[in-house]
Amino acid sequence: MSDWAIGRSTADREAAVSTSGVRGAVNIVLVVLASVAALVGGLALYARSEIVDASAFSDHAVQAVQQPVLQRVIAREITVQAIEPSLPDVIAARPVLQSALQVVIGSALFRPIIRLAAEHGHRLLFERGGGNAAFDIADAGTVVSSALQSLAPKLARSIPRRADAVLLSVRRRNFADTTLRLADHVRVLGIVLPLAALALFALIILTARDRRTAVARSATGVAITGIAVMVAFELARRYVISHTYGANELTTADVRGAVGELWDVYLGDLMPWALGITVGALLVAAAARSVLAPYSPVANLKRVLALARRGGSNRARGVRGALILAFGIFAILRPTLAFEVLAVVGGCVLVYVGVGELLTATAPARPPVRPARRAPRRRAVTVVALGTVLIGGIAAGFLLTGETAKVRASSIATCNGYPQLCARRLDEVVFAGTHNSMSAADSRGWLIANQDRTIHQQLQDGIRLFKISTHYAVEDSAGGVHTDIAAAGLRLNRVAAKLSPAARAALQRLSRALSAGSFENRKRDIWLCHTLCELGATRMVDFLATIRSFLERNPDQVIILFDEDYAAEPDLQSAFQRAGLFRYLDTLESGQPLPTLEALIRSRHNVLVFAQKETSGKYPWDMNGFQWIQDTPLGAQKPAQFTCRLYRGQPSNPLLMMNDWTDIFPPRLSPNLPLVKRAFILARARQCIAQRGRIPNLILTDYYNRGDVVGAVAELNGVAGERPAPIAPWS
């Protein structure tokens, strides 16, 4: 053959290879575009059929209201927002009202109301020009308000001023603009993009030189898209829930539970959708590789593993090591989530391998085709792509954890929120406190309440002094808590102490007889209760764990616990140890100056525990309260009855506790409202300074959030008007 012919033949082969490479690259790009279109189009199609569709939206709303946590949140909000403003003293009976409302909300009679509300809400959010009852009410309210201004000005003045602003904001419809635009896009994209994806996949297969490879590539792209949807779905769900926090009467646990239930009701079917599509695509990919040509998925996996084990350059090793290290840290921080992600990916791989092997075993024998050796550049692109995906997943995991490095005590700049307090001794600082802190209307199970807010919210609001009462109790299998009067021995609470031994035994039997659950294998524990645990109880370990978690994220805080103790010291110490708070406890030294807040924080012993009853001295952390504290009298029920006389303790004790709550059982909100006003607290504190010669260090209140207890304490500390350091969120 002539040199000319050989040269031309070589040029033709090079041109063919070049054309094939370009076509393959274009084919891959089209697969990526089609997969993206399928991903976005599938999500839009789901939203179109399950959310934007009015009937489906209403069905999901009815289903959501049957979920237990969401039902409880709705009942609580109705109680707080609709009932308590008119009858403030019923706050002590909030759990009873809430339970009754939950029964009503869960009944069949309530479902048409929910459906009607959902239909109006859907029109508000997703329909243009569809009309809405809220708009009609807003417009009618504006007309009535305007007419009253002219016809009955006295009556018009009685309408709350904020009503006009609320009506105006509703009538403007600004809040629905985003959802209306989103609905418009979803309706279009939910049809156009899936059709576009199908057209692109058809184009890929029809124009490919090797249709078998094109089918396999297309199916693999769809499978990867399905896996991405499932992983992203779980990551997004966890991110949304973990970054949702409670406020006011709603605890973080309740809000997160309600959000999780709403997510599952409205978006839960998306996971089966994605799983079905992924499995189907894997079946097609396996069939294309095994039936249409001899193929071994196991051999392919071995090649991938061999590529991963290959040494390569130092740069490649460094990248691989960084990826492995990052995923290892992610797995340590979020082991459950890491396992779920791996389980989804691993399950898809197993389906792919299993189906491929089965189809290969049943396919007719064909001459083996030696696979072309992958070019180094393509291998590098694959490695980079896989690395990018892995890094993105790990980065998302880090965002989801919400965890940051714990603040070192050596880096503190503030103490209890203010730098001015760091150099002050305990007896030079005022602590905002709550009486019967655990007895909160927002906490589940309390039939009487001295507070509105949970311990979590109290910490968030600036409460740093907690008066608690520890009792022995047993929780039955149904969740009811029953006071173990016999276990208290001689340390009886004031209710049990007034009863004869026979009456106490009868009360114990009655409590257990009324139980809805059994007591078999149920152990006694320490609970925080107000007189009797049947009226409300919080497990002491749970309460202490909340404080420990708070201090882990906010180590620049000092917490004081004042315990009306009806439990033995060894058992109390065990509770502190089980909660992980024992290592934070400090002991004051008699005859020595009190430590500064900064000293307590730097020592990492920034929790002080004072006991109301006399202690044994065998447990130094459990300090005899009235050897360190002197307080003001109990029993007052009206503002004029509160004095600064000495009640318990000695005048020489370094800390002064001002009891600023009405001694009424069961507690009531109305008599306490004047006591939590800023002016009253400041006037009484100045009276105590004049009469006792010292500032009130510990101020105990009921329903602290109904006034300005924290603001009054800031003024007494000389930091009024300054913004406290922000609190890091904790769980």
Secondary structure as UniProt FT lines:
FT   HELIX           3..47
FT   HELIX           48..52
FT   HELIX           54..65
FT   HELIX           68..78
FT   HELIX           79..83
FT   TURN            84..86
FT   HELIX           88..93
FT   HELIX           94..105
FT   HELIX           108..110
FT   HELIX           111..126
FT   TURN            128..129
FT   HELIX           133..151
FT   HELIX           153..157
FT   HELIX           161..172
FT   HELIX           174..176
FT   HELIX           177..207
FT   HELIX           211..242
FT   TURN            248..249
FT   HELIX           252..267
FT   TURN            268..269
FT   HELIX           270..290
FT   HELIX           297..309
FT   HELIX           314..333
FT   HELIX           335..362
FT   HELIX           376..401
FT   HELIX           409..411
FT   TURN            416..417
FT   HELIX           419..421
FT   TURN            422..423
FT   HELIX           426..428
FT   STRAND          431..434
FT   TURN            435..438
FT   TURN            441..442
FT   TURN            444..445
FT   HELIX           455..461
FT   STRAND          465..475
FT   TURN            477..478
FT   STRAND          481..483
FT   HELIX           486..488
FT   TURN            489..490
FT   HELIX           494..497
FT   HELIX           501..513
FT   TURN            520..521
FT   STRAND          524..529
FT   HELIX           533..535
FT   STRAND          537..539
FT   HELIX           540..553
FT   TURN            555..556
FT   STRAND          559..565
FT   HELIX           569..579
FT   HELIX           582..584
FT   TURN            590..591
FT   HELIX           597..602
FT   TURN            603..604
FT   STRAND          607..611
FT   TURN            620..621
FT   STRAND          622..624
FT   HELIX           625..628
FT   STRAND          629..631
FT   HELIX           639..641
FT   TURN            651..652
FT   STRAND          655..660
FT   HELIX           670..672
FT   HELIX           674..676
FT   HELIX           678..692
FT   STRAND          698..701
FT   HELIX           704..706
FT   TURN            707..708
FT   HELIX           709..716
FT   TURN            717..718
FT   TURN            720..721
//
